[in-house]
Amino acid sequence: MPKQQKAAWAEISTADIKYNINTIRSVVGKDKAVCGILKADAYGHGIMGIRKFLGEQKLVNMIAVGKMSELLQISSVKWEDDLKTLLLGGADDLEIEDCLLNHKVKPEMTFFSVYSVSQFFRLYEIAERLGVCIKVHIRLDGWNSGMGISYEDFLLKQDEFFSQDKVEVCGVYSHLYTSYSKDRIGIKKELEGFDRMVKKIKPRYREKITIHILNSALVFAFPEYAYDMVRVGTAMYGLPCGTDMELRPALRICARIFDVRNIDKSVPLSYEPENNTTGIRRIARIFIGYWDNPLLLTQKDIRVKIRDRIFTLADDVCMDNLCIDVTGNDDIVVGDEAVLLGESGVTVDEILKRNGIKYVHSEWLCMTAGRLEKIYI
């Protein structure tokens, strides 16, 4: 690939995303649908770029977002494919009514999540008032914790749910908050509880709906519970998700060195200089800072890879730039590429281990606050 003529950028390998999706399909079975998760700016990979790629390549059967703002962002473009979108997060009734009334989304291509019985019937009132049919996936909660309808209430009211002509139940799903724990026995029991509920759904309703419970942390450990569809975010992007299955990280975060010089150690390089010793050190600067990668660039142990060598920082990271100590490496020059994430020595796994971050938060390292231009290769 030719050099990027940019100060800093995020490079996304679509080939690696495709590889990861194919790996997921090989585990759960090619007859199972795959829902690609695009919430949080597609985990830092760029929501619109990933949406475009997935739709053009027909790699997934559905996409999902977490916020109404993300749904509206995706729906603002006329896509040439038939990829449907599920809003996993909750939305206020007025938000839903507004986006339907003002044609901000296509009702036939959009699915809303229902978190309570009362919400279901409020959506029915909206649909009746607007003269539309609202498609929904019902969120179930095995713990009855308030993050969905309890299994018991759903089964008790299934005839009501499936008899409404203005609200079409197209899916039923749940999410296990224990899925990132190491308690495989406990997770298995929760999945068995969900399965017992599924078996009690009346056959005439079961055949109409898409059931899904597996996320990235569960797909490889419990593929037998794939049901009709699996939801994958971290696994699709090749981020750590608790499996030994080979996945390929799709993201590299890079910057171009704009200055290299020998500087006296007494010269301040950042906001709060602490080094008052004497001597000379060689400093390379790049235009990328903590606002570009809030979690990554606020860790204690930050490393940068240049010319296949790993370097540490010379001082604190600023909002828009940082300085790297390259003392003794006179071959490093202006224009060299510095890699902060995505290669050996600066992989997500290595950064998590060095800084004691739980892998459940691995996607935080990829968040770029929309400042870095995304380059899809």
N, C-alpha and C positions, 0 to 999 in steps of 0.2 A: 504494500500500500504506500502511495506517495506521502511525504511528510505533510502534516497538517500545518498550514500557515496561520496558526492561532496562538494566542498567549496561553490559553487553558481550555480544555474541552473534556467531555465524557464520551468515550468511544464504546459503542454497543455492538457486539457481534450477533447478528441475526442468525448466523449459522449455528452458534452455540445454543441459542434459544430453541431453534428447530430441533437440534440434537436432544436437548433436555425434554422437550415435549414427546418426541418419539420414544425416549427412554421410559417416560411415565406410561405411555400407551402400551409398551411392551410388558410392563408390570401388571397393570390393571386389566388389560385386554383391549383389543382394538374395537370391540363392540361397545365400549363405555365412552360416554361423552366426556370431554374435557372442558372445563371452564377456566379461562385465564384471568387471573386477578390483576386489575390495573389500578387499584387504589393507591393513594399516596404517590401520584405521578409515576405509576407503574414501578413502584419501589425504587424511584430515582432514575429509571431508565427512559422516562419521557412518555407520558400517557398517550399523546397523539401519534407519536412515531411508532410505538408498539401496537396501538390500535390499528394503524394503517397496515403494518407488516402482517399481523395476525389475520386480518381480513383478506388481504391480497393473496396470502399463501394458503388460506383455508386450513390453518393449523389447529384451531380450536372450534368447538361447537357453540360456545357462548363466552362472553366476557362479563366481568363483574367489577363494580366500583363501590366505594364505601360512602360517598357523600353525594348529595343532590348536585352540588356544584360540579363534581366530576361527571355526573350523568349529563348535565346540561352542556358541559364542555365538549364531550364526545358527540352529543346530539346536534351540535351546532354545525356539523359538517355533513354533507350529503355523500355518504359512502356508497361505493358501487357494489358492495356485497350485501349479504342477508344475515350478517352476524348480529345476534340479539344481545341485549344488555340487561343484566340483573343488578338492581340497586340493593346491595347487601345491608347497608346501614338503614337506620330509620329516617323517616322524613316527616315533617310537619304536614298536617292535612292541607293547610293553605298553600304550602309549597307544591304539593302534588296537584291540587286543583288548578293552581296558576299555570304550571307547566303543561297541563292538558288543555286548559281553556285557551291558552295562547299558542298552542301547537308547537311548544318548545321540544317536545319529544313525540315520537310516533307510538301510539298506544299498542300497535300490533308488534312492535319491535322492543318494547320496554316492559320489564317485570319489576314490580315493587315488592319489598319484603313486608310482611305483616307480622307484627310483634305481639299483638293482643287481640282478643275476641272483639273488644269494643272498637279497635281500629279497623278491623275487617268490615264492620257494619257502617262505620263512618265513610269508608271508601265506597261502600255500596251507595250511600246517599249521594256522594259526589258523582259517581258514575251515572246514577239515575238523573241527576240534575243536568249533567252535561250531555247526556245521551250517548255515552261511550261505554265500552267494555274495558275494565281495568284488569290486567293480568297480574297475578301475584304468585309469590312463593311464600309459604307459611313457615316462619321460623319457630322451631320447637325447642323447648328447654327441659332437659332431663332432670335438672336440679330444682326447677320451679323458682329460679332466682330473680326473675323479672326480665330476663333476656330472651323472651319468647313465650309461646303458649305451652303450658304443661302437656305432657303426653296424654294425661287423663282427660283434660278439657278438650283437646283436639279430637280424641276418639269419641267423646261424648257428643260433640257437636259436628261430627263429620258430615252428617246428612244436611245440616244447615249450610255448612261451608260449600258443599258441592251442588247445592240446589239453586244458588243465586245466579240469575241470568246476566247480571251486570258486573259481577266480579268473578273472573274465571281463575280457579286454583290450578296452576300449571306445575307447581312444585312444592315439595316439603323438604325441609332441611334442618340440620342442627350443627352446632359447633362445640367441640369439646375443649374447654379451657385447659384441661389436663393433658392435651395432646403433645405438649412440649416437655412433659415430665418424663422421668425415667421409670415410672410405675406402670410397666406394661400390663401387669395383672389388673390393676385398677382401670386402665384404659379399656382393656378387653371387656371387663364387666359393664362399663358404660356403653360400649358398642353393642353388647348383647342386650342391654336394656332397650336401646334404640331399635334393635332388630325385632324384639318382641312386640314393640309398638307397631312397627311396619307390618308385621304379620296380621295385625288386627284391623288394618285398613280394609274396608270392604273391596272385594275384587273389582267391582265396576268403577270404583274410584281410583284404585291402585293403577289400573292400566292407562289412566289419563294423565298421570303426573310423573315428573322427574324427581327422584329421591336422591339426595346427596348429603354426605356427612364427612367424608374424608378430605382433609386439607393436606398441605405439603408434608407435614410432620407425621401423617398417618398413612399416606399412600403406599409407601414401601414396606411398612411393618404389617399393615392389615388390608391388603388388596382385596381380600374376600368380602369386604364391606363396601366395595365400590358402588354397589347398587346401579343406578343409571348414569351417574356423573360424578366426577371428582373435581375439587376446586384447588388450583395450584397457583401459588404466587412465588414464594421463595424457591421452590424446586424448579419452576419454569425459568427463573433467572440464574439458576445454578448457585444459589446461596446456601449456606449450611441449614439443613433441616433435619438433622438427626439420623441420617442414613449413611451407610458405607457405599451405597451405589454411586458409581461415577457420574457426576454432573459437572457441567462446564460453566464456570462463571462467565457471564456475558459482558460484564462491564469493566472497562479500564478508565481510570481517571488520570489525566496527564496534563502537563504544563511544559512550556518552552522556557528554558533559562534565558533571561534577558540581560543579566549582568553577572560577571565573575571578576573579582578583584581581591588583592591581598589587603587586609584591613587590620590595623592595630587592635589588640584585644580590649583596649580601653574604650574603643569607639562604640557607642550604643547602637544596637541593631533593631530594637523593638521598643515597646512602651515602657517597660520597667527593667532596664538593664541591671544585671546583678554581677556581671563579670568585670572586675576592676584590675585584673592581672595584666601583666605586660607581655609583649610578644606579638607575633604576626600569625594570622590564620587566613586561609583562603575561603571566601564566601561566595556562594552562588545564590542568586535570587530568582524567584518565579512569582508570577502574578496569580496566585491562588491563595485563599485565606479561609479562616474558620467560618465565614458566612457561606462559602461554597460547599463546605462539608462540615456542618456543625459538630457531629459526634466524632467523626474521624480526626478532625484537626483540633480537637480540644482534649485529646488523650495525652497521658504522660509520656508514652513511648511512641513517638511518631517517627517513621522512617521513610526514606525516599530512595527509589532505585534509579541510578543514572549509569549508563554504559555497563549494565549488568553488575553493578556494585551497589551495596546498600550503605546509605549515609544517614546520619542523624541531624537534627536541627541545631543551628547555632544559637538560637534565641527563641522567645515566644512567638507564636503565630499571630499575625495581625489580621484585621478583617479581610484584607484583599491581597496580602502577600506574605511570603515567608522566606527565611534565609536558611541555607543548607551549608553545613561545614564540610568542605571538600579538600581540606588541608592535605597536602602531599599528593594530590591528583591533578597535576598540571595539564593533563590531556582533556579535562572537562572545560568546555568553552561555551560561549554564547551560542544559542541555537540548539544545544543538546536537549533531548527529551527527558523529562523527569516523570517517573511513574509513581503515583501515590497509592494506587489500588489496582489490583488485577493481574499481577505477575508474581512469580516465585519470590519470596521475601517480603512481599506486600500483599499477600492474598487476604481475603476476609478471614479465613480460619486463623492465619498467623497473627493478624491484628487483634482478633478476639482473645486469643490465648495470651499474648503479650500484655494486654491491658485488663484481663480478667472480666471480659464482657460475656454474658450468657449468649449462646448461639440463637436463642429466641429473638434477640434484638439485632441479629446480623444485618437486617435490611436497613437499619439506621445508618450504617456506614455508606450506603449508596445514595442517601438523600442529598440532593444538590441544590435545593431551594430554587430550582428553575434558573439559576444564574449561568450554569455551564451549558454551552451549546452541545447538543447531542449529535454525534456523528454515527450514522448506522452503516455498518460494513457487512 
